[in-house]
């Protein structure tokens, strides 16, 4: 009986460290999980010589040539429509056609998002596709949704984000009855901007989610909620501040520990515990962020992603496949919704 693999398409040309980080991440992933295979999409003449430098099961990594690339400074809609042989379009078509289980890219967020909607397609009834990013807290992880896909959104979009985020946290992360909160400048129901004030009572009325009210930004690192809902502008600001603060703190801690002979001795004593703590706050440990609401799985990882994050992003996919997240969103959110035209 032929073994069934989870097939992940990796955009080998996307990201600051492409193609090297994508190639190494792919090799590391198939080494760690024998049930995973990878398709590297991009310029074959560039990828093939670099891939040959590694020792791996050659039956589990193959290259699909794509002659074009989409840069981060190109208008996403135009780029997707004009560059039909780009690594993003070719890779997402493999998912749309059922030839792969997921597409992963560290390339242009806009192009990956537009491609996901135009090539893979939104689930019937879903209005917007949010990026769902896991962020570390002092007691596990929370899901930030949307973390950058939709800088403008309506209240009805945030309600869909909340529902999709709850499904993700319960079935992928294993959090039962996840707590859902909306980002706000205060805890009182009457506080917030027009969008938050409109969304709050709608979320409160949802019987299918565990809505706990508003959450202030300072409570996010303290695991004040499992699903943190906001539009993409606010979410991206939170995410970037989170990452910048974490990097600054790590640098300050390391600098302090190396500042004197006594602190260096202390550093040796606390190194194992400190290493474990810092690892839990490393975003690369959690892989990429899925675009929820699409007919197939599309994952966006940081533009600066290195091999470790690429590998962890690939290793996420078997869980998505096993838990059938796309089907669960279809069944739970829009069982009888009419077809919608792509925007």
C-alpha positions in Angstrom: 0.0 0.0 0.0 1.4 3.4 -1.1 2.1 5.7 1.8 0.0 8.9 2.1 1.9 12.0 2.5 1.0 15.6 3.6 2.2 17.7 0.7 3.4 21.3 1.3 4.2 23.7 -1.5 6.9 26.2 -0.5 7.4 29.5 -2.3 11.2 29.1 -2.7 11.6 32.7 -4.0 9.7 34.6 -1.4 11.3 36.3 1.6 14.5 38.0 2.6 16.4 34.7 3.0 15.1 33.0 -0.1 15.9 30.5 -1.5 18.4 29.2 1.0 16.2 29.3 4.1 13.3 27.7 2.2 15.5 24.9 0.9 17.1 24.2 4.3 13.7 24.4 6.0 12.2 21.9 3.6 15.0 19.4 4.1 14.8 19.8 7.9 11.0 19.3 7.8 11.0 16.0 5.9 13.8 14.8 8.2 11.7 15.5 11.3 8.4 14.1 9.9 8.5 11.1 7.6 4.9 11.7 6.5 5.7 15.1 4.9 6.8 15.9 1.4 7.6 19.2 -0.1 7.3 20.9 -3.5 9.7 23.8 -3.9 8.3 26.4 -6.4 10.5 28.9 -8.1 13.3 29.3 -10.6 14.6 25.7 -11.0 18.0 26.8 -12.3 18.5 28.6 -9.0 16.9 26.1 -6.6 18.3 22.8 -8.0 22.1 23.5 -7.5 21.5 24.6 -3.9 19.2 21.6 -3.1 21.9 19.2 -4.4 24.2 20.3 -1.6 21.9 18.5 0.9 21.5 14.9 1.8 17.8 13.9 1.9 15.2 11.5 0.5 14.9 12.8 -3.0 11.5 11.2 -3.5 10.1 13.6 -1.0 11.3 17.0 -2.3 10.7 18.0 -5.9 10.9 21.3 -7.8 8.2 22.9 -9.9 9.6 25.6 -12.1 8.1 29.1 -12.0 9.9 31.7 -14.1 8.6 34.9 -12.4 8.8 36.5 -9.0 6.5 39.0 -7.2 8.3 41.6 -5.1 6.9 43.3 -2.0 6.8 46.7 -3.8 4.5 45.5 -6.6 0.7 46.2 -6.5 -0.6 42.8 -5.4 -3.7 42.6 -7.6 -1.8 43.6 -10.7 1.1 41.3 -9.9 -1.2 38.2 -9.4 -3.1 38.9 -12.6 -0.1 39.7 -14.8 2.5 37.2 -13.4 0.7 33.9 -14.0 4.0 32.1 -13.9 5.1 33.5 -10.5 6.0 31.2 -7.7 3.0 32.5 -5.7 0.4 31.9 -8.4 1.9 28.5 -9.6 2.2 27.3 -6.0 -1.3 28.3 -5.0 -2.7 26.6 -8.2 -1.3 23.3 -6.9 -3.4 23.7 -3.8 -6.5 24.9 -5.7 -6.2 21.9 -8.0 -5.9 19.4 -5.1 -2.3 18.5 -5.9 -1.0 19.7 -2.5 -2.4 20.2 1.0 -1.0 23.7 1.7 1.0 26.6 0.3 3.6 28.4 2.4 5.3 31.7 1.6 7.5 34.4 3.2 6.9 36.7 0.2 4.7 39.7 -0.3 1.8 39.5 2.2 -0.5 41.4 -0.2 0.3 39.1 -3.1 -0.2 36.0 -1.0 -3.5 37.3 0.3 -4.8 38.4 -3.1 -3.6 35.1 -4.6 -5.3 33.1 -1.9 -8.6 34.9 -2.7 -8.4 34.8 -6.5 -6.5 31.5 -7.1 -7.5 29.3 -4.1 -10.8 31.1 -3.5 -12.7 32.0 -0.3 -15.1 29.7 1.4 -18.7 30.4 0.4 -20.1 33.1 2.6 -16.8 34.3 4.0 -16.4 38.0 3.4 -12.8 38.6 4.4 -9.7 36.4 4.9 -7.8 37.3 8.1 -4.3 36.3 9.1 -4.4 34.3 12.3 -1.1 34.6 14.2 -0.2 32.7 17.3 1.6 35.0 19.9 3.4 33.8 23.0 2.1 34.8 26.5 3.1 34.1 30.0 0.8 31.1 30.0 0.8 29.5 26.6 -0.3 31.2 23.4 -3.1 33.4 22.1 -4.4 33.8 18.6 -4.3 37.4 17.2 -6.9 37.7 14.4 -6.6 39.7 12.1 -2.8 40.5 12.3 -2.5 42.4 9.0 -4.6 41.2 6.1 -7.5 43.7 6.3 -6.5 47.1 7.6 -10.2 48.2 7.3 -13.0 45.9 8.3 -16.7 46.0 9.2 -18.3 44.6 12.4 -19.7 41.6 10.5 -16.1 40.8 9.4 -14.8 40.8 13.0 -17.6 38.5 14.0 -16.5 36.0 11.3 -12.9 36.4 12.5 -14.0 35.6 16.1 -15.8 32.4 14.9 -12.9 31.2 12.7 -10.4 32.0 15.5 -12.4 29.9 18.0 -12.5 26.9 15.6 -8.7 27.2 15.1 -7.9 27.4 18.7 -10.1 24.5 19.7 -9.2 22.1 17.0 -5.5 23.0 16.2 -4.2 24.2 19.6 -6.6 22.1 21.7 -8.1 24.9 23.8 -11.7 23.9 24.8 -14.2 26.7 24.7 -11.6 29.4 23.9 -12.1 32.8 25.4 -12.7 35.5 22.8 -12.1 39.2 23.4 -12.1 42.3 21.3 -9.1 44.8 21.4 -10.3 48.0 23.1 -9.0 51.0 25.0 -11.0 50.1 28.1 -13.1 47.3 29.5 -16.4 49.0 29.6 -18.9 48.1 26.9 -19.5 51.7 25.9 -15.8 52.4 25.3 -14.0 52.2 21.9 -14.2 53.6 18.4 -17.2 53.2 16.1 -16.1 49.8 14.9 -15.6 48.3 18.4 -18.9 49.8 19.7 -20.8 48.2 16.8 -19.0 44.8 17.0 -19.2 44.4 20.8 -22.9 43.7 21.1 -22.8 41.5 18.0 -20.1 39.3 19.6 -22.0 39.3 22.9 -25.0 37.9 21.1 -23.1 35.0 19.5 -24.1 31.8 21.3 -21.4 29.8 19.5 -18.4 31.7 20.9 -17.2 32.3 24.5 -17.1 36.1 24.3 -15.5 37.6 27.4 -15.7 41.3 26.4 -12.9 43.8 25.8 -9.2 43.3 26.3 -6.6 46.1 26.7 -3.3 45.7 25.0 -1.4 45.3 28.3 -3.4 42.2 29.2 -2.5 40.4 25.9 1.0 39.2 27.1 -0.8 37.9 30.3 -3.0 35.6 28.3 -6.1 37.7 28.9 -7.9 35.8 26.1 -7.3 32.9 23.8 -8.6 34.6 20.7 -7.9 38.3 20.3 -10.1 40.0 17.7 -9.4 43.2 15.8 -9.0 44.6 12.3 -5.7 44.2 10.5 -4.3 47.7 11.2 -4.6 47.4 14.9 -3.5 43.7 14.8 -0.4 44.4 12.8 0.6 47.3 15.2 0.2 44.9 18.1 2.2 42.2 16.4 5.1 44.4 15.4 5.3 46.1 18.8 5.2 42.6 20.4 8.1 41.4 18.3 10.1 44.6 18.7 9.6 44.6 22.5 10.6 40.9 22.8 13.8 41.4 20.8 14.7 44.5 22.8 14.2 42.7 26.1 16.2 39.7 25.0 19.0 42.0 24.0 18.9 43.9 27.3 18.8 40.6 29.4 21.8 39.2 27.5 23.7 42.5 27.8 23.0 42.7 31.5 24.2 39.1 32.1 27.5 39.8 30.3 28.1 43.1 32.0 30.4 41.9 34.8 32.3 38.8 36.0 29.7 38.2 38.8 26.8 38.5 36.3 28.6 36.0 33.9 28.8 33.5 36.7 25.1 34.0 37.5 24.3 33.6 33.8 25.9 30.2 33.8 23.7 29.1 36.7 20.4 30.3 35.2 21.2 29.5 31.5 19.0 26.3 31.3 15.9 28.0 32.7 16.6 31.3 30.8 17.0 29.4 27.5 13.7 27.6 28.0 11.9 30.8 28.8 13.3 32.7 25.9 12.5 29.8 23.6 8.8 30.1 24.6 8.8 33.8 23.6 10.5 33.1 20.2 7.8 33.6 17.5 9.7 31.3 15.1 8.8 28.3 17.4 5.2 28.7 16.4 5.6 28.6 12.6 3.6 30.6 10.1 0.1 32.2 10.2 -2.7 30.7 8.2 -5.1 32.7 6.1 -8.4 31.5 7.5 -11.6 31.4 5.3 -10.0 30.0 2.1 -11.0 26.8 0.3 -7.5 25.5 0.8 -4.7 26.1 3.3 -2.4 29.1 2.7 0.2 30.0 5.3 2.1 33.3 5.6 5.4 33.4 7.5 7.6 36.4 8.3 9.5 38.0 5.4 12.7 37.6 7.4 11.9 33.9 8.2 14.9 31.6 8.5 15.1 27.9 8.0 13.8 27.1 11.6 10.6 29.0 11.0 10.1 27.6 7.5 10.6 24.1 9.0 8.1 24.7 11.8 5.6 26.2 9.4 5.7 23.1 7.2 5.3 20.8 10.3 2.1 22.6 11.2 0.4 21.4 8.1 -0.3 17.7 9.1 -2.3 19.0 12.1 -4.4 21.3 9.8 -5.0 18.4 7.5 -5.9 15.9 10.3 -8.3 18.4 11.9 -9.9 19.4 8.6 -9.9 23.1 9.6 -11.3 24.2 6.2 -14.2 21.8 6.4 -14.9 22.7 10.0 -15.1 26.4 9.1 -17.4 25.6 6.2 -19.7 23.5 8.4 -19.7 25.8 11.4 -20.0 29.2 9.8 -21.7 29.0 6.4 -23.6 25.8 5.8 -26.2 27.4 3.6 -24.6 30.7 2.5 -25.0 31.9 -1.1 -22.0 32.2 -3.4 -20.2 35.5 -3.2 -18.2 37.1 -6.0 -14.6 37.8 -5.3 -13.9 41.4 -4.3 
